[in-house]
């Protein structure tokens, strides 16, 4: 998806991916200050999962809305049946 954005693609999938990642990154900013310990890493993973869910809800989309069909077709090992 990043490659598509760098090429200037602006389909609904490309834009939703960009919006999602931007929102998610903003929500995860606090995780940068967590200690580099098993507990800190677990908390960072928890925060990222929560940010992911919140970003989807905020834009009222699902994960299927974030990836262009060409990307899904080109990467069957990454995108399972949920995306098809």
VMD Tcl script that builds the backbone (N, CA, C; Angstrom):
set m [mol new atoms 252]
animate dup $m
set s [atomselect $m all]
$s set {name element resname resid chain x y z} {
  {N N UNK 1 A 0.826 -1.186 0.000}
  {CA C UNK 1 A 0.000 0.000 0.000}
  {C C UNK 1 A 0.875 1.257 0.000}
  {N N UNK 2 A 1.979 1.190 0.689}
  {CA C UNK 2 A 2.873 2.352 0.695}
  {C C UNK 2 A 3.398 2.636 -0.710}
  {N N UNK 3 A 3.712 1.584 -1.429}
  {CA C UNK 3 A 4.180 1.755 -2.810}
  {C C UNK 3 A 3.112 2.448 -3.651}
  {N N UNK 4 A 1.869 2.058 -3.464}
  {CA C UNK 4 A 0.771 2.685 -4.205}
  {C C UNK 4 A 0.673 4.167 -3.851}
  {N N UNK 5 A 0.780 4.477 -2.573}
  {CA C UNK 5 A 0.701 5.882 -2.159}
  {C C UNK 5 A 1.861 6.692 -2.736}
  {N N UNK 6 A 3.039 6.105 -2.734}
  {CA C UNK 6 A 4.201 6.818 -3.285}
  {C C UNK 6 A 4.066 7.047 -4.789}
  {N N UNK 7 A 3.286 6.206 -5.457}
  {CA C UNK 7 A 3.018 6.385 -6.886}
  {C C UNK 7 A 1.905 7.403 -7.131}
  {N N UNK 8 A 1.274 7.864 -6.054}
  {CA C UNK 8 A 0.214 8.859 -6.195}
  {C C UNK 8 A -1.190 8.294 -6.322}
  {N N UNK 9 A -1.360 7.011 -6.024}
  {CA C UNK 9 A -2.690 6.392 -6.099}
  {C C UNK 9 A -3.609 7.018 -5.045}
  {N N UNK 10 A -4.859 7.254 -5.427}
  {CA C UNK 10 A -5.801 7.898 -4.504}
  {C C UNK 10 A -7.184 7.245 -4.531}
  {N N UNK 11 A -7.221 5.924 -4.682}
  {CA C UNK 11 A -8.518 5.249 -4.613}
  {C C UNK 11 A -9.012 5.308 -3.168}
  {N N UNK 12 A -10.249 4.905 -2.961}
  {CA C UNK 12 A -10.787 4.898 -1.597}
  {C C UNK 12 A -9.949 4.006 -0.687}
  {N N UNK 13 A -9.401 2.925 -1.222}
  {CA C UNK 13 A -8.570 2.019 -0.421}
  {C C UNK 13 A -7.267 2.693 -0.005}
  {N N UNK 14 A -6.645 3.372 -0.955}
  {CA C UNK 14 A -5.381 4.045 -0.661}
  {C C UNK 14 A -5.582 5.121 0.405}
  {N N UNK 15 A -6.625 5.909 0.253}
  {CA C UNK 15 A -6.879 6.993 1.207}
  {C C UNK 15 A -7.264 6.448 2.578}
  {N N UNK 16 A -8.093 5.417 2.618}
  {CA C UNK 16 A -8.459 4.840 3.913}
  {C C UNK 16 A -7.240 4.242 4.611}
  {N N UNK 17 A -6.355 3.605 3.841}
  {CA C UNK 17 A -5.123 3.067 4.424}
  {C C UNK 17 A -4.301 4.199 5.034}
  {N N UNK 18 A -4.138 5.279 4.291}
  {CA C UNK 18 A -3.366 6.419 4.782}
  {C C UNK 18 A -4.004 7.023 6.026}
  {N N UNK 19 A -5.311 7.268 5.981}
  {CA C UNK 19 A -5.997 7.834 7.151}
  {C C UNK 19 A -5.856 6.915 8.354}
  {N N UNK 20 A -6.058 5.632 8.129}
  {CA C UNK 20 A -5.983 4.654 9.217}
  {C C UNK 20 A -4.605 4.662 9.869}
  {N N UNK 21 A -3.575 4.569 9.055}
  {CA C UNK 21 A -2.211 4.514 9.596}
  {C C UNK 21 A -1.849 5.805 10.321}
  {N N UNK 22 A -2.302 6.927 9.813}
  {CA C UNK 22 A -2.024 8.212 10.460}
  {C C UNK 22 A -2.698 8.300 11.821}
  {N N UNK 23 A -3.969 7.930 11.869}
  {CA C UNK 23 A -4.713 7.940 13.137}
  {C C UNK 23 A -4.084 6.974 14.125}
  {N N UNK 24 A -3.768 5.790 13.659}
  {CA C UNK 24 A -3.174 4.760 14.510}
  {C C UNK 24 A -1.828 5.228 15.075}
  {N N UNK 25 A -1.010 5.846 14.240}
  {CA C UNK 25 A 0.298 6.334 14.695}
  {C C UNK 25 A 0.141 7.407 15.767}
  {N N UNK 26 A -0.815 8.300 15.584}
  {CA C UNK 26 A -1.054 9.342 16.585}
  {C C UNK 26 A -1.480 8.724 17.914}
  {N N UNK 27 A -2.332 7.711 17.855}
  {CA C UNK 27 A -2.810 7.060 19.075}
  {C C UNK 27 A -1.713 6.266 19.773}
  {N N UNK 28 A -0.705 5.836 19.028}
  {CA C UNK 28 A 0.378 5.023 19.595}
  {C C UNK 28 A 1.574 5.862 20.044}
  {N N UNK 29 A 1.501 7.149 19.911}
  {CA C UNK 29 A 2.629 8.016 20.262}
  {C C UNK 29 A 3.124 7.758 21.686}
  {N N UNK 30 A 2.230 7.568 22.625}
  {CA C UNK 30 A 2.617 7.365 24.026}
  {C C UNK 30 A 3.431 6.087 24.212}
  {N N UNK 31 A 3.253 5.122 23.327}
  {CA C UNK 31 A 3.980 3.856 23.456}
  {C C UNK 31 A 5.483 4.051 23.271}
  {N N UNK 32 A 5.882 5.137 22.638}
  {CA C UNK 32 A 7.313 5.392 22.428}
  {C C UNK 32 A 8.047 5.614 23.735}
  {N N UNK 33 A 7.338 5.996 24.773}
  {CA C UNK 33 A 7.954 6.284 26.066}
  {C C UNK 33 A 7.957 5.084 27.013}
  {N N UNK 34 A 7.433 3.961 26.546}
  {CA C UNK 34 A 7.411 2.775 27.402}
  {C C UNK 34 A 8.806 2.172 27.501}
  {N N UNK 35 A 9.106 1.538 28.628}
  {CA C UNK 35 A 10.430 0.932 28.772}
  {C C UNK 35 A 10.609 -0.260 27.841}
  {N N UNK 36 A 11.847 -0.492 27.457}
  {CA C UNK 36 A 12.168 -1.632 26.593}
  {C C UNK 36 A 12.350 -2.875 27.467}
  {N N UNK 37 A 11.227 -3.321 28.004}
  {CA C UNK 37 A 11.174 -4.506 28.851}
  {C C UNK 37 A 10.052 -5.388 28.316}
  {N N UNK 38 A 9.982 -6.639 28.749}
  {CA C UNK 38 A 8.852 -7.470 28.310}
  {C C UNK 38 A 7.504 -6.825 28.634}
  {N N UNK 39 A 7.388 -6.222 29.807}
  {CA C UNK 39 A 6.128 -5.581 30.187}
  {C C UNK 39 A 5.826 -4.381 29.291}
  {N N UNK 40 A 6.866 -3.579 29.037}
  {CA C UNK 40 A 6.694 -2.413 28.179}
  {C C UNK 40 A 6.312 -2.804 26.765}
  {N N UNK 41 A 6.946 -3.840 26.238}
  {CA C UNK 41 A 6.612 -4.311 24.887}
  {C C UNK 41 A 5.195 -4.865 24.839}
  {N N UNK 42 A 4.784 -5.600 25.875}
  {CA C UNK 42 A 3.406 -6.112 25.926}
  {C C UNK 42 A 2.409 -4.966 25.960}
  {N N UNK 43 A 2.715 -3.942 26.738}
  {CA C UNK 43 A 1.821 -2.777 26.808}
  {C C UNK 43 A 1.763 -2.065 25.458}
  {N N UNK 44 A 2.895 -1.957 24.784}
  {CA C UNK 44 A 2.918 -1.320 23.464}
  {C C UNK 44 A 2.065 -2.110 22.473}
  {N N UNK 45 A 2.143 -3.431 22.517}
  {CA C UNK 45 A 1.310 -4.261 21.639}
  {C C UNK 45 A -0.168 -4.091 21.958}
  {N N UNK 46 A -0.492 -4.019 23.243}
  {CA C UNK 46 A -1.882 -3.802 23.640}
  {C C UNK 46 A -2.374 -2.452 23.128}
  {N N UNK 47 A -1.535 -1.420 23.285}
  {CA C UNK 47 A -1.900 -0.076 22.829}
  {C C UNK 47 A -2.093 -0.043 21.310}
  {N N UNK 48 A -1.226 -0.756 20.579}
  {CA C UNK 48 A -1.341 -0.778 19.124}
  {C C UNK 48 A -2.627 -1.470 18.692}
  {N N UNK 49 A -2.972 -2.576 19.329}
  {CA C UNK 49 A -4.205 -3.290 18.985}
  {C C UNK 49 A -5.423 -2.410 19.259}
  {N N UNK 50 A -5.399 -1.712 20.381}
  {CA C UNK 50 A -6.503 -0.807 20.717}
  {C C UNK 50 A -6.574 0.351 19.728}
  {N N UNK 51 A -5.426 0.906 19.371}
  {CA C UNK 51 A -5.392 2.010 18.404}
  {C C UNK 51 A -5.921 1.543 17.051}
  {N N UNK 52 A -5.579 0.320 16.663}
  {CA C UNK 52 A -6.063 -0.228 15.393}
  {C C UNK 52 A -7.591 -0.299 15.394}
  {N N UNK 53 A -8.153 -0.865 16.456}
  {CA C UNK 53 A -9.622 -0.961 16.555}
  {C C UNK 53 A -10.258 0.431 16.557}
  {N N UNK 54 A -9.692 1.340 17.335}
  {CA C UNK 54 A -10.249 2.690 17.428}
  {C C UNK 54 A -10.171 3.433 16.102}
  {N N UNK 55 A -9.076 3.246 15.371}
  {CA C UNK 55 A -8.941 3.910 14.074}
  {C C UNK 55 A -9.994 3.397 13.092}
  {N N UNK 56 A -10.243 2.085 13.112}
  {CA C UNK 56 A -11.295 1.534 12.252}
  {C C UNK 56 A -12.654 2.117 12.624}
  {N N UNK 57 A -12.944 2.147 13.909}
  {CA C UNK 57 A -14.227 2.681 14.368}
  {C C UNK 57 A -14.371 4.162 14.033}
  {N N UNK 58 A -13.318 4.906 14.229}
  {CA C UNK 58 A -13.356 6.357 13.987}
  {C C UNK 58 A -13.691 6.668 12.534}
  {N N UNK 59 A -13.168 5.851 11.596}
  {CA C UNK 59 A -13.441 6.057 10.174}
  {C C UNK 59 A -14.650 5.250 9.698}
  {N N UNK 60 A -15.220 4.433 10.588}
  {CA C UNK 60 A -16.368 3.591 10.260}
  {C C UNK 60 A -16.068 2.691 9.054}
  {N N UNK 61 A -14.930 1.987 9.140}
  {CA C UNK 61 A -14.509 1.071 8.081}
  {C C UNK 61 A -14.100 -0.265 8.703}
  {N N UNK 62 A -13.868 -1.240 7.842}
  {CA C UNK 62 A -13.328 -2.531 8.273}
  {C C UNK 62 A -11.938 -2.679 7.667}
  {N N UNK 63 A -11.228 -3.713 8.072}
  {CA C UNK 63 A -9.898 -3.959 7.510}
  {C C UNK 63 A -9.953 -4.168 6.005}
  {N N UNK 64 A -11.052 -4.676 5.498}
  {CA C UNK 64 A -11.193 -4.884 4.048}
  {C C UNK 64 A -11.149 -3.570 3.280}
  {N N UNK 65 A -11.534 -2.483 3.936}
  {CA C UNK 65 A -11.557 -1.175 3.280}
  {C C UNK 65 A -10.180 -0.527 3.179}
  {N N UNK 66 A -9.176 -1.141 3.790}
  {CA C UNK 66 A -7.846 -0.527 3.854}
  {C C UNK 66 A -6.889 -1.004 2.756}
  {N N UNK 67 A -7.259 -2.053 2.048}
  {CA C UNK 67 A -6.325 -2.648 1.098}
  {C C UNK 67 A -6.959 -2.791 -0.279}
  {N N UNK 68 A -6.291 -2.262 -1.275}
  {CA C UNK 68 A -6.782 -2.332 -2.647}
  {C C UNK 68 A -6.852 -3.794 -3.087}
  {N N UNK 69 A -7.874 -4.160 -3.859}
  {CA C UNK 69 A -8.009 -5.548 -4.318}
  {C C UNK 69 A -6.761 -6.072 -5.042}
  {N N UNK 70 A -6.057 -5.217 -5.775}
  {CA C UNK 70 A -4.839 -5.661 -6.455}
  {C C UNK 70 A -3.768 -6.081 -5.451}
  {N N UNK 71 A -3.681 -5.371 -4.343}
  {CA C UNK 71 A -2.710 -5.710 -3.303}
  {C C UNK 71 A -3.078 -7.051 -2.668}
  {N N UNK 72 A -4.345 -7.242 -2.424}
  {CA C UNK 72 A -4.821 -8.502 -1.834}
  {C C UNK 72 A -4.531 -9.672 -2.773}
  {N N UNK 73 A -4.877 -9.511 -4.044}
  {CA C UNK 73 A -4.634 -10.579 -5.029}
  {C C UNK 73 A -3.145 -10.885 -5.185}
  {N N UNK 74 A -2.312 -9.868 -5.074}
  {CA C UNK 74 A -0.866 -10.048 -5.266}
  {C C UNK 74 A -0.171 -10.646 -4.055}
  {N N UNK 75 A -0.868 -10.721 -2.930}
  {CA C UNK 75 A -0.256 -11.198 -1.686}
  {C C UNK 75 A -1.148 -12.205 -0.960}
  {N N UNK 76 A -1.470 -13.327 -1.603}
  {CA C UNK 76 A -2.377 -14.290 -0.970}
  {C C UNK 76 A -1.825 -14.898 0.314}
  {N N UNK 77 A -0.500 -14.884 0.473}
  {CA C UNK 77 A 0.095 -15.435 1.694}
  {C C UNK 77 A -0.115 -14.506 2.889}
  {N N UNK 78 A -0.382 -13.248 2.635}
  {CA C UNK 78 A -0.616 -12.276 3.709}
  {C C UNK 78 A -2.113 -12.102 3.980}
  {N N UNK 79 A -2.897 -12.094 2.911}
  {CA C UNK 79 A -4.333 -11.850 3.030}
  {C C UNK 79 A -5.108 -13.142 2.890}
  {N N UNK 80 A -5.703 -13.583 3.988}
  {CA C UNK 80 A -6.458 -14.832 4.010}
  {C C UNK 80 A -7.846 -14.680 3.427}
  {N N UNK 81 A -8.675 -15.694 3.611}
  {CA C UNK 81 A -10.028 -15.729 3.058}
  {C C UNK 81 A -10.897 -14.543 3.480}
  {N N UNK 82 A -10.658 -13.973 4.651}
  {CA C UNK 82 A -11.440 -12.835 5.118}
  {C C UNK 82 A -11.428 -11.694 4.097}
  {N N UNK 83 A -10.326 -11.534 3.399}
  {CA C UNK 83 A -10.161 -10.422 2.467}
  {C C UNK 83 A -10.649 -10.715 1.058}
  {N N UNK 84 A -11.082 -11.949 0.803}
  {CA C UNK 84 A -11.521 -12.293 -0.550}
  {C C UNK 84 A -13.004 -12.408 -0.650}
}
mol reanalyze $m
mol bondsrecalc $m
mol representation Tube
mol addrep $m
